[in-house]
Amino acid sequence: MQQDKQPDYHPVVFRDRAAGYAFLTRSTATSDRTIEWDDGETYPVVDVEISSESHPFYTGKARTVDTEGRIAQFERRYGSGGAGESSGGA
């Protein structure tokens, strides 16, 4: 494997500003900004819009779809479409 063809893989802090959460991992991502981590070292920091701390799926705050309400609304608007109704054909 050619060493000069591989991207630099180094420690990076990813920070979710909405949740106030940051974690240290290794990545090829780069940044001009830095942050001092708990171990006293300075690492590049990458701000992200959403992480596992703020994502609705992982936090348990995901919206549930009201399927029963949508079906009832459809039936009120377009009728129930039951087998006993005439379809207008001969």
N, C-alpha and C positions, 0 to 999 in steps of 0.2 A: 504494500500500500504506500502511495506517495504521501509523505508527511506534509509537504507544502500545499497540497490540494485540499486538506481537511480544514474546516473552520475551527477557530479557537473555542474550546469548550472550557468554561471557567465558572466560578461561583458568581451568582447573581441573586439579588433580592427582588422579588416581585411583590408590589405593594398594591393592595386594593384600598383605595382612599375612601370609598363609600362605606366600607365595613370597618375601616381602621385596622386592617389585618395585613401582615407582611410575613413572607416566608423565604427562607434561604434555600436555594437549589442550584444545580449546575445547568448552564444553558449556553447557547451560542449567541443569545441576544446581547446587544451592547447598549450603553447609555452614557451620556456625558455627565449625568448627575450621579452622586454617590451618597451613601448613607453609612453611618457607623453602626454596626451590628452589636448584639449582646456580648459577643466574644472579644470586643475591642477592635476588631478589624474593620476596614473600610471596603465596601463592595459597591459595584454599580447597582443602581436601583431603576427598575422599570415599573412605571405606574400602569395598572390594568383597570379596565372598566368594571369587570366582574370576575369574581373568583368563587371558590366553593363556599366561602363565608357569606357571600351576598346573593348567590344564584338561588332563585326560588325552588328549584328541584331539590337541591341539597339542604336547604334550610327548612324545608317542610312547609313553606308558605306559598306553594304553587296553587294557582287558581283551579278550581274544579269546574268543569263545564256542566251547566244545568241542562242535561239532556231531556229530562222530563218536561221542563218548562218550554223548551224549544219544540218538542213534539206537540204539546198542547197548543202552542201558538200556531203551529202549522195546521193542525186540525181545525182550529177556529177559523183560520183564514181561508183554507181550501176545502174544508169538509173532511169527514173521517175516511171517505173512500171505501166504505164497507162493501161486502159482497151483495147485500140486499138492495143497494141503490141501483137505479137505472143509469146506464152510461150514455143514453141518448141514441144508441144505435138500433137497427131493426132486428 
